[in-house]
Amino acid sequence: MAGKPVIAVEKCKGCFLCIRVCPKNILEKSTAINSQGVNYPVCNDESKCIACTFCATMCPDAAIEIEKF
């Protein structure tokens, strides 16, 4: 199954637990900041997402959803 992470940028507090648990290493720290003044994760290659939901499950703020297709 394929998918892509959808990140609610404004909910993110920048803990980056999602980056640490991604088995495909497709999440990385953005250079931009949200209204809280923190960098947030971005997906660097959606085509490699396996929709495992590890990132969404690990996020303490429920700021990530996986759109499956």
All heavy atoms as a GROMACS GRO file, in nm:
protein
  512
    1MET      N    1   0.085  -0.118   0.000
    1MET     CA    2   0.000   0.000   0.000
    1MET      C    3   0.089   0.124   0.000
    1MET      O    4   0.192   0.127   0.063
    1MET     CB    5  -0.090  -0.001   0.123
    1MET     CG    6  -0.182   0.120   0.127
    1MET     SD    7  -0.298   0.118   0.264
    1MET     CE    8  -0.401  -0.017   0.216
    2ALA      N    9   0.046   0.223  -0.070
    2ALA     CA   10   0.120   0.348  -0.075
    2ALA      C   11   0.041   0.458  -0.006
    2ALA      O   12  -0.079   0.445   0.018
    2ALA     CB   13   0.146   0.387  -0.220
    3GLY      N   14   0.108   0.562   0.025
    3GLY     CA   15   0.043   0.675   0.090
    3GLY      C   16   0.136   0.794   0.095
    3GLY      O   17   0.242   0.794   0.034
    4LYS      N   18   0.094   0.893   0.171
    4LYS     CA   19   0.180   1.009   0.194
    4LYS      C   20   0.143   1.072   0.328
    4LYS      O   21   0.026   1.072   0.367
    4LYS     CB   22   0.168   1.110   0.081
    4LYS     CG   23   0.037   1.185   0.076
    4LYS     CD   24   0.040   1.291  -0.032
    4LYS     CE   25  -0.090   1.371  -0.030
    4LYS     NZ   26  -0.088   1.480  -0.124
    5PRO      N   27   0.243   1.123   0.398
    5PRO     CA   28   0.215   1.190   0.524
    5PRO      C   29   0.158   1.330   0.499
    5PRO      O   30   0.209   1.404   0.414
    5PRO     CB   31   0.351   1.196   0.592
    5PRO     CG   32   0.451   1.184   0.483
    5PRO     CD   33   0.385   1.110   0.371
    6VAL      N   34   0.054   1.362   0.571
    6VAL     CA   35  -0.005   1.496   0.565
    6VAL      C   36   0.019   1.558   0.702
    6VAL      O   37  -0.032   1.509   0.802
    6VAL     CB   38  -0.155   1.491   0.531
    6VAL    CG1   39  -0.214   1.630   0.529
    6VAL    CG2   40  -0.177   1.420   0.398
    7ILE      N   41   0.099   1.663   0.705
    7ILE     CA   42   0.142   1.723   0.831
    7ILE      C   43   0.068   1.852   0.858
    7ILE      O   44   0.068   1.943   0.774
    7ILE     CB   45   0.294   1.746   0.827
    7ILE    CG1   46   0.365   1.612   0.806
    7ILE    CG2   47   0.342   1.815   0.954
    7ILE    CD1   48   0.507   1.620   0.759
    8ALA      N   49   0.005   1.860   0.974
    8ALA     CA   50  -0.063   1.983   1.018
    8ALA      C   51   0.045   2.072   1.079
    8ALA      O   52   0.076   2.062   1.198
    8ALA     CB   53  -0.172   1.951   1.118
    9VAL      N   54   0.102   2.154   0.997
    9VAL     CA   55   0.218   2.236   1.033
    9VAL      C   56   0.197   2.315   1.162
    9VAL      O   57   0.285   2.321   1.248
    9VAL     CB   58   0.254   2.330   0.915
    9VAL    CG1   59   0.361   2.428   0.954
    9VAL    CG2   60   0.295   2.248   0.794
   10GLU      N   61   0.081   2.374   1.178
   10GLU     CA   62   0.057   2.459   1.296
   10GLU      C   63   0.039   2.380   1.425
   10GLU      O   64   0.054   2.436   1.533
   10GLU     CB   65  -0.064   2.550   1.271
   10GLU     CG   66  -0.038   2.656   1.166
   10GLU     CD   67   0.085   2.743   1.195
   10GLU    OE1   68   0.107   2.781   1.311
   10GLU    OE2   69   0.159   2.773   1.100
   11LYS      N   70   0.010   2.252   1.416
   11LYS     CA   71  -0.002   2.169   1.537
   11LYS      C   72   0.134   2.116   1.583
   11LYS      O   73   0.148   2.072   1.698
   11LYS     CB   74  -0.096   2.051   1.511
   11LYS     CG   75  -0.241   2.090   1.495
   11LYS     CD   76  -0.326   1.971   1.457
   11LYS     CE   77  -0.358   1.883   1.576
   11LYS     NZ   78  -0.453   1.775   1.540
   12CYS      N   79   0.231   2.118   1.496
   12CYS     CA   80   0.362   2.059   1.524
   12CYS      C   81   0.440   2.144   1.624
   12CYS      O   82   0.449   2.265   1.611
   12CYS     CB   83   0.442   2.046   1.396
   12CYS     SG   84   0.606   1.976   1.420
   13LYS      N   85   0.500   2.075   1.724
   13LYS     CA   86   0.584   2.145   1.822
   13LYS      C   87   0.733   2.119   1.800
   13LYS      O   88   0.816   2.160   1.878
   13LYS     CB   89   0.543   2.108   1.963
   13LYS     CG   90   0.568   1.964   2.000
   13LYS     CD   91   0.524   1.936   2.142
   13LYS     CE   92   0.544   1.790   2.175
   13LYS     NZ   93   0.480   1.753   2.300
   14GLY      N   94   0.765   2.047   1.693
   14GLY     CA   95   0.904   2.027   1.655
   14GLY      C   96   0.980   1.924   1.736
   14GLY      O   97   1.101   1.935   1.753
   15CYS      N   98   0.914   1.820   1.783
   15CYS     CA   99   0.985   1.716   1.860
   15CYS      C  100   1.063   1.620   1.768
   15CYS      O  101   1.158   1.558   1.811
   15CYS     CB  102   0.888   1.638   1.949
   15CYS     SG  103   0.770   1.534   1.860
   16PHE      N  104   1.019   1.607   1.645
   16PHE     CA  105   1.082   1.524   1.543
   16PHE      C  106   1.088   1.375   1.575
   16PHE      O  107   1.171   1.302   1.522
   16PHE     CB  108   1.220   1.578   1.505
   16PHE     CG  109   1.215   1.719   1.456
   16PHE    CD1  110   1.278   1.820   1.524
   16PHE    CD2  111   1.141   1.752   1.343
   16PHE    CE1  112   1.270   1.951   1.482
   16PHE    CE2  113   1.132   1.882   1.299
   16PHE     CZ  114   1.197   1.983   1.369
   17LEU      N  115   0.999   1.330   1.661
   17LEU     CA  116   0.988   1.186   1.686
   17LEU      C  117   0.951   1.113   1.558
   17LEU      O  118   0.995   1.000   1.534
   17LEU     CB  119   0.886   1.157   1.796
   17LEU     CG  120   0.922   1.206   1.936
   17LEU    CD1  121   0.803   1.188   2.030
   17LEU    CD2  122   1.044   1.135   1.989
   18CYS      N  123   0.872   1.178   1.475
   18CYS     CA  124   0.830   1.119   1.348
   18CYS      C  125   0.948   1.089   1.257
   18CYS      O  126   0.954   0.986   1.191
   18CYS     CB  127   0.730   1.211   1.278
   18CYS     SG  128   0.792   1.378   1.251
   19ILE      N  129   1.045   1.179   1.255
   19ILE     CA  130   1.163   1.161   1.172
   19ILE      C  131   1.241   1.039   1.218
   19ILE      O  132   1.289   0.960   1.138
   19ILE     CB  133   1.252   1.288   1.174
   19ILE    CG1  134   1.179   1.402   1.103
   19ILE    CG2  135   1.388   1.261   1.111
   19ILE    CD1  136   1.248   1.537   1.112
   20ARG      N  137   1.251   1.023   1.348
   20ARG     CA  138   1.328   0.911   1.405
   20ARG      C  139   1.267   0.775   1.376
   20ARG      O  140   1.338   0.676   1.366
   20ARG     CB  141   1.344   0.930   1.555
   20ARG     CG  142   1.429   1.048   1.589
   20ARG     CD  143   1.454   1.058   1.739
   20ARG     NE  144   1.500   1.192   1.770
   20ARG     CZ  145   1.445   1.271   1.859
   20ARG    NH1  146   1.342   1.231   1.930
   20ARG    NH2  147   1.492   1.392   1.881
   21VAL      N  148   1.134   0.767   1.367
   21VAL     CA  149   1.069   0.636   1.350
   21VAL      C  150   1.041   0.598   1.205
   21VAL      O  151   1.004   0.483   1.179
   21VAL     CB  152   0.939   0.624   1.432
   21VAL    CG1  153   0.966   0.640   1.579
   21VAL    CG2  154   0.833   0.720   1.384
   22CYS      N  155   1.057   0.688   1.112
   22CYS     CA  156   1.026   0.657   0.972
   22CYS      C  157   1.123   0.552   0.917
   22CYS      O  158   1.243   0.576   0.907
   22CYS     CB  159   1.032   0.783   0.887
   22CYS     SG  160   0.997   0.750   0.712
   23PRO      N  161   1.072   0.434   0.878
   23PRO     CA  162   1.160   0.329   0.828
   23PRO      C  163   1.220   0.360   0.690
   23PRO      O  164   1.320   0.299   0.650
   23PRO     CB  165   1.070   0.206   0.822
   23PRO     CG  166   0.933   0.260   0.804
   23PRO     CD  167   0.932   0.391   0.881
   24LYS      N  168   1.161   0.451   0.618
   24LYS     CA  169   1.211   0.487   0.485
   24LYS      C  170   1.293   0.616   0.484
   24LYS      O  171   1.341   0.659   0.379
   24LYS     CB  172   1.093   0.500   0.386
   24LYS     CG  173   1.022   0.369   0.360
   24LYS     CD  174   1.116   0.272   0.292
   24LYS     CE  175   1.048   0.144   0.254
   24LYS     NZ  176   1.138   0.056   0.179
   25ASN      N  177   1.306   0.679   0.599
   25ASN     CA  178   1.385   0.803   0.611
   25ASN      C  179   1.342   0.910   0.511
   25ASN      O  180   1.427   0.974   0.448
   25ASN     CB  181   1.534   0.774   0.598
   25ASN     CG  182   1.584   0.686   0.709
   25ASN    OD1  183   1.556   0.709   0.826
   25ASN    ND2  184   1.656   0.581   0.674
   26ILE      N  185   1.211   0.929   0.499
   26ILE     CA  186   1.162   1.028   0.402
   26ILE      C  187   1.115   1.157   0.469
   26ILE      O  188   1.072   1.249   0.401
   26ILE     CB  189   1.049   0.971   0.314
   26ILE    CG1  190   0.931   0.925   0.397
   26ILE    CG2  191   1.103   0.860   0.224
   26ILE    CD1  192   0.807   0.888   0.316
   27LEU      N  193   1.125   1.164   0.601
   27LEU     CA  194   1.089   1.287   0.672
   27LEU      C  195   1.216   1.359   0.714
   27LEU      O  196   1.314   1.296   0.755
   27LEU     CB  197   1.003   1.255   0.794
   27LEU     CG  198   0.866   1.194   0.766
   27LEU    CD1  199   0.798   1.157   0.897
   27LEU    CD2  200   0.779   1.290   0.687
   28GLU      N  201   1.212   1.490   0.703
   28GLU     CA  202   1.326   1.570   0.744
   28GLU      C  203   1.279   1.702   0.802
   28GLU      O  204   1.165   1.742   0.782
   28GLU     CB  205   1.421   1.593   0.627
   28GLU     CG  206   1.361   1.675   0.514
   28GLU     CD  207   1.451   1.684   0.392
   28GLU    OE1  208   1.549   1.609   0.382
   28GLU    OE2  209   1.422   1.768   0.306
   29LYS      N  210   1.367   1.768   0.872
   29LYS     CA  211   1.338   1.897   0.934
   29LYS      C  212   1.330   2.005   0.826
   29LYS      O  213   1.420   2.015   0.741
   29LYS     CB  214   1.450   1.928   1.033
   29LYS     CG  215   1.432   2.051   1.113
   29LYS     CD  216   1.549   2.062   1.211
   29LYS     CE  217   1.548   2.193   1.284
   29LYS     NZ  218   1.662   2.202   1.376
   30SER      N  219   1.223   2.082   0.828
   30SER     CA  220   1.209   2.189   0.728
   30SER      C  221   1.299   2.308   0.764
   30SER      O  222   1.344   2.320   0.878
   30SER     CB  223   1.064   2.237   0.722
   30SER     OG  224   1.032   2.310   0.839
   31THR      N  225   1.318   2.393   0.669
   31THR     CA  226   1.393   2.516   0.695
   31THR      C  227   1.298   2.628   0.736
   31THR      O  228   1.340   2.728   0.791
   31THR     CB  229   1.475   2.559   0.572
   31THR    OG1  230   1.386   2.572   0.460
   31THR    CG2  231   1.583   2.457   0.540
   32ALA      N  232   1.169   2.608   0.710
   32ALA     CA  233   1.067   2.707   0.746
   32ALA      C  234   1.022   2.684   0.890
   32ALA      O  235   1.047   2.579   0.948
   32ALA     CB  236   0.948   2.694   0.652
   33ILE      N  237   0.956   2.784   0.947
   33ILE     CA  238   0.904   2.771   1.082
   33ILE      C  239   0.754   2.799   1.083
   33ILE      O  240   0.702   2.871   0.998
   33ILE     CB  241   0.976   2.865   1.182
   33ILE    CG1  242   0.964   3.011   1.138
   33ILE    CG2  243   1.120   2.825   1.200
   33ILE    CD1  244   1.013   3.110   1.242
   34ASN      N  245   0.685   2.741   1.182
   34ASN     CA  246   0.542   2.766   1.195
   34ASN      C  247   0.518   2.885   1.288
   34ASN      O  248   0.613   2.951   1.331
   34ASN     CB  249   0.467   2.639   1.242
   34ASN     CG  250   0.508   2.593   1.380
   34ASN    OD1  251   0.571   2.665   1.458
   34ASN    ND2  252   0.472   2.470   1.412
   35SER      N  253   0.393   2.911   1.323
   35SER     CA  254   0.362   3.029   1.405
   35SER      C  255   0.414   3.016   1.549
   35SER      O  256   0.421   3.114   1.621
   35SER     CB  257   0.211   3.054   1.406
   35SER     OG  258   0.144   2.946   1.467
   36GLN      N  259   0.449   2.894   1.590
   36GLN     CA  260   0.507   2.873   1.722
   36GLN      C  261   0.659   2.898   1.721
   36GLN      O  262   0.724   2.890   1.824
   36GLN     CB  263   0.481   2.730   1.770
   36GLN     CG  264   0.334   2.696   1.785
   36GLN     CD  265   0.318   2.553   1.829
   36GLN    OE1  266   0.359   2.516   1.938
   36GLN    NE2  267   0.259   2.471   1.743
   37GLY      N  268   0.712   2.920   1.603
   37GLY     CA  269   0.854   2.947   1.590
   37GLY      C  270   0.941   2.823   1.584
   37GLY      O  271   1.061   2.830   1.611
   38VAL      N  272   0.882   2.709   1.547
   38VAL     CA  273   0.960   2.586   1.538
   38VAL      C  274   0.960   2.532   1.396
   38VAL      O  275   0.866   2.552   1.320
   38VAL     CB  276   0.908   2.476   1.634
   38VAL    CG1  277   0.920   2.520   1.777
   38VAL    CG2  278   0.766   2.438   1.602
   39ASN      N  279   1.068   2.465   1.362
   39ASN     CA  280   1.074   2.394   1.236
   39ASN      C  281   0.982   2.273   1.248
   39ASN      O  282   0.961   2.222   1.356
   39ASN     CB  283   1.216   2.347   1.206
   39ASN     CG  284   1.312   2.462   1.195
   39ASN    OD1  285   1.369   2.501   1.296
   39ASN    ND2  286   1.331   2.515   1.078
   40TYR      N  287   0.930   2.227   1.138
   40TYR     CA  288   0.838   2.113   1.136
   40TYR      C  289   0.889   2.013   1.032
   40TYR      O  290   0.972   2.047   0.948
   40TYR     CB  291   0.696   2.160   1.105
   40TYR     CG  292   0.688   2.251   0.985
   40TYR    CD1  293   0.675   2.200   0.856
   40TYR    CD2  294   0.696   2.389   1.000
   40TYR    CE1  295   0.671   2.283   0.747
   40TYR    CE2  296   0.691   2.474   0.891
   40TYR     CZ  297   0.678   2.421   0.764
   40TYR     OH  298   0.674   2.504   0.655
   41PRO      N  299   0.842   1.890   1.040
   41PRO     CA  300   0.888   1.791   0.943
   41PRO      C  301   0.823   1.809   0.807
   41PRO      O  302   0.710   1.857   0.797
   41PRO     CB  303   0.846   1.658   1.005
   41PRO     CG  304   0.728   1.693   1.087
   41PRO     CD  305   0.753   1.832   1.139
   42VAL      N  306   0.895   1.770   0.704
   42VAL     CA  307   0.843   1.767   0.568
   42VAL      C  308   0.884   1.634   0.506
   42VAL      O  309   0.984   1.574   0.547
   42VAL     CB  310   0.895   1.885   0.481
   42VAL    CG1  311   0.839   2.016   0.529
   42VAL    CG2  312   1.045   1.888   0.477
   43CYS      N  313   0.808   1.590   0.411
   43CYS     CA  314   0.838   1.466   0.340
   43CYS      C  315   0.925   1.499   0.220
   43CYS      O  316   0.889   1.584   0.139
   43CYS     CB  317   0.709   1.397   0.296
   43CYS     SG  318   0.738   1.240   0.215
   44ASN      N  319   1.039   1.432   0.209
   44ASN     CA  320   1.130   1.461   0.098
   44ASN      C  321   1.109   1.370  -0.023
   44ASN      O  322   1.168   1.393  -0.128
   44ASN     CB  323   1.276   1.458   0.143
   44ASN     CG  324   1.318   1.323   0.197
   44ASN    OD1  325   1.267   1.219   0.158
   44ASN    ND2  326   1.413   1.325   0.290
   45ASP      N  327   1.027   1.265  -0.009
   45ASP     CA  328   0.999   1.177  -0.123
   45ASP      C  329   0.872   1.097  -0.097
   45ASP      O  330   0.877   0.984  -0.046
   45ASP     CB  331   1.116   1.084  -0.150
   45ASP     CG  332   1.103   1.008  -0.282
   45ASP    OD1  333   0.994   1.012  -0.344
   45ASP    OD2  334   1.203   0.946  -0.323
   46GLU      N  335   0.757   1.152  -0.132
   46GLU     CA  336   0.629   1.086  -0.107
   46GLU      C  337   0.617   0.952  -0.179
   46GLU      O  338   0.546   0.863  -0.133
   46GLU     CB  339   0.513   1.177  -0.149
   46GLU     CG  340   0.497   1.297  -0.060
   46GLU     CD  341   0.385   1.389  -0.104
   46GLU    OE1  342   0.322   1.364  -0.208
   46GLU    OE2  343   0.360   1.488  -0.033
   47SER      N  344   0.689   0.934  -0.288
   47SER     CA  345   0.680   0.808  -0.363
   47SER      C  346   0.736   0.690  -0.286
   47SER      O  347   0.706   0.575  -0.317
   47SER     CB  348   0.751   0.821  -0.497
   47SER     OG  349   0.892   0.830  -0.479
   48LYS      N  350   0.816   0.716  -0.183
   48LYS     CA  351   0.874   0.608  -0.103
   48LYS      C  352   0.792   0.575   0.021
   48LYS      O  353   0.824   0.480   0.093
   48LYS     CB  354   1.017   0.643  -0.062
   48LYS     CG  355   1.114   0.645  -0.177
   48LYS     CD  356   1.254   0.672  -0.129
   48LYS     CE  357   1.352   0.675  -0.245
   48LYS     NZ  358   1.487   0.709  -0.200
   49CYS      N  359   0.686   0.650   0.048
   49CYS     CA  360   0.603   0.626   0.166
   49CYS      C  361   0.531   0.492   0.152
   49CYS      O  362   0.469   0.464   0.050
   49CYS     CB  363   0.501   0.739   0.184
   49CYS     SG  364   0.395   0.718   0.330
   50ILE      N  365   0.540   0.409   0.257
   50ILE     CA  366   0.475   0.278   0.256
   50ILE      C  367   0.348   0.277   0.342
   50ILE      O  368   0.292   0.171   0.370
   50ILE     CB  369   0.572   0.167   0.300
   50ILE    CG1  370   0.627   0.194   0.440
   50ILE    CG2  371   0.683   0.149   0.197
   50ILE    CD1  372   0.708   0.080   0.500
   51ALA      N  373   0.306   0.393   0.386
   51ALA     CA  374   0.183   0.409   0.466
   51ALA      C  375   0.184   0.324   0.592
   51ALA      O  376   0.083   0.268   0.632
   51ALA     CB  377   0.060   0.380   0.380
   52CYS      N  378   0.299   0.314   0.656
   52CYS     CA  379   0.312   0.231   0.776
   52CYS      C  380   0.246   0.297   0.898
   52CYS      O  381   0.216   0.229   0.996
   52CYS     CB  382   0.459   0.204   0.806
   52CYS     SG  383   0.555   0.350   0.854
   53THR      N  384   0.226   0.425   0.895
   53THR     CA  385   0.166   0.508   1.000
   53THR      C  386   0.252   0.524   1.125
   53THR      O  387   0.205   0.572   1.226
   53THR     CB  388   0.023   0.462   1.041
   53THR    OG1  389   0.032   0.341   1.116
   53THR    CG2  390  -0.068   0.447   0.921
   54PHE      N  391   0.378   0.483   1.121
   54PHE     CA  392   0.465   0.499   1.237
   54PHE      C  393   0.475   0.646   1.278
   54PHE      O  394   0.469   0.678   1.396
   54PHE     CB  395   0.606   0.445   1.211
   54PHE     CG  396   0.617   0.296   1.201
   54PHE    CD1  397   0.738   0.239   1.167
   54PHE    CD2  398   0.509   0.213   1.224
   54PHE    CE1  399   0.751   0.101   1.158
   54PHE    CE2  400   0.521   0.075   1.214
   54PHE     CZ  401   0.644   0.019   1.181
   55CYS      N  402   0.490   0.734   1.181
   55CYS     CA  403   0.504   0.877   1.212
   55CYS      C  404   0.378   0.932   1.278
   55CYS      O  405   0.386   1.003   1.379
   55CYS     CB  406   0.540   0.956   1.086
   55CYS     SG  407   0.419   0.945   0.952
   56ALA      N  408   0.264   0.895   1.225
   56ALA     CA  409   0.137   0.944   1.280
   56ALA      C  410   0.112   0.888   1.419
   56ALA      O  411   0.062   0.958   1.508
   56ALA     CB  412   0.022   0.907   1.186
   57THR      N  413   0.146   0.763   1.439
   57THR     CA  414   0.128   0.700   1.569
   57THR      C  415   0.220   0.760   1.675
   57THR      O  416   0.180   0.779   1.789
   57THR     CB  417   0.155   0.548   1.558
   57THR    OG1  418   0.066   0.494   1.462
   57THR    CG2  419   0.135   0.478   1.691
   58MET      N  420   0.341   0.793   1.637
   58MET     CA  421   0.440   0.847   1.730
   58MET      C  422   0.413   0.994   1.766
   58MET      O  423   0.448   1.038   1.875
   58MET     CB  424   0.580   0.834   1.670
   58MET     CG  425   0.691   0.879   1.761
   58MET     SD  426   0.699   0.793   1.919
   58MET     CE  427   0.766   0.637   1.870
   59CYS      N  428   0.347   1.068   1.680
   59CYS     CA  429   0.326   1.212   1.702
   59CYS      C  430   0.240   1.238   1.826
   59CYS      O  431   0.122   1.202   1.829
   59CYS     CB  432   0.262   1.275   1.580
   59CYS     SG  433   0.239   1.454   1.598
   60PRO      N  434   0.296   1.303   1.929
   60PRO     CA  435   0.220   1.329   2.051
   60PRO      C  436   0.109   1.432   2.034
   60PRO      O  437   0.019   1.442   2.118
   60PRO     CB  438   0.326   1.378   2.150
   60PRO     CG  439   0.435   1.432   2.065
   60PRO     CD  440   0.433   1.352   1.939
   61ASP      N  441   0.114   1.509   1.927
   61ASP     CA  442   0.014   1.613   1.904
   61ASP      C  443  -0.084   1.578   1.793
   61ASP      O  444  -0.162   1.665   1.751
   61ASP     CB  445   0.085   1.745   1.872
   61ASP     CG  446   0.169   1.792   1.989
   61ASP    OD1  447   0.115   1.798   2.101
   61ASP    OD2  448   0.289   1.818   1.970
   62ALA      N  449  -0.080   1.456   1.745
   62ALA     CA  450  -0.168   1.412   1.636
   62ALA      C  451  -0.164   1.509   1.518
   62ALA      O  452  -0.266   1.544   1.461
   62ALA     CB  453  -0.310   1.392   1.686
   63ALA      N  454  -0.043   1.550   1.482
   63ALA     CA  455  -0.025   1.648   1.376
   63ALA      C  456   0.001   1.582   1.240
   63ALA      O  457   0.022   1.650   1.141
   63ALA     CB  458   0.090   1.741   1.410
   64ILE      N  459   0.000   1.448   1.236
   64ILE     CA  460   0.028   1.377   1.111
   64ILE      C  461  -0.083   1.276   1.083
   64ILE      O  462  -0.122   1.201   1.172
   64ILE     CB  463   0.163   1.305   1.115
   64ILE    CG1  464   0.277   1.403   1.147
   64ILE    CG2  465   0.191   1.232   0.983
   64ILE    CD1  466   0.411   1.338   1.168
   65GLU      N  467  -0.128   1.276   0.960
   65GLU     CA  468  -0.220   1.174   0.911
   65GLU      C  469  -0.159   1.114   0.786
   65GLU      O  470  -0.083   1.181   0.717
   65GLU     CB  471  -0.356   1.235   0.876
   65GLU     CG  472  -0.435   1.285   0.994
   65GLU     CD  473  -0.572   1.337   0.955
   65GLU    OE1  474  -0.619   1.304   0.843
   65GLU    OE2  475  -0.630   1.409   1.035
   66ILE      N  476  -0.191   0.989   0.761
   66ILE     CA  477  -0.143   0.925   0.639
   66ILE      C  478  -0.258   0.915   0.540
   66ILE      O  479  -0.362   0.857   0.571
   66ILE     CB  480  -0.087   0.784   0.667
   66ILE    CG1  481   0.029   0.792   0.766
   66ILE    CG2  482  -0.044   0.716   0.538
   66ILE    CD1  483   0.149   0.872   0.718
   67GLU      N  484  -0.238   0.974   0.426
   67GLU     CA  485  -0.337   0.965   0.317
   67GLU      C  486  -0.299   0.843   0.236
   67GLU      O  487  -0.193   0.839   0.173
   67GLU     CB  488  -0.330   1.092   0.232
   67GLU     CG  489  -0.434   1.099   0.125
   67GLU     CD  490  -0.425   1.230   0.049
   67GLU    OE1  491  -0.450   1.336   0.110
   67GLU    OE2  492  -0.391   1.224  -0.072
   68LYS      N  493  -0.382   0.740   0.240
   68LYS     CA  494  -0.353   0.616   0.170
   68LYS      C  495  -0.416   0.614   0.031
   68LYS      O  496  -0.523   0.666   0.011
   68LYS     CB  497  -0.403   0.496   0.251
   68LYS     CG  498  -0.332   0.482   0.383
   68LYS     CD  499  -0.385   0.365   0.462
   68LYS     CE  500  -0.312   0.357   0.596
   68LYS     NZ  501  -0.358   0.245   0.676
   69PHE      N  502  -0.346   0.555  -0.062
   69PHE     CA  503  -0.398   0.538  -0.198
   69PHE      C  504  -0.343   0.413  -0.262
   69PHE      O  505  -0.259   0.347  -0.210
   69PHE     CB  506  -0.369   0.661  -0.286
   69PHE     CG  507  -0.228   0.712  -0.282
   69PHE    CD1  508  -0.132   0.661  -0.366
   69PHE    CD2  509  -0.191   0.813  -0.193
   69PHE    CE1  510  -0.003   0.708  -0.363
   69PHE    CE2  511  -0.062   0.861  -0.190
   69PHE     CZ  512   0.033   0.809  -0.275
   0.00000   0.00000   0.00000
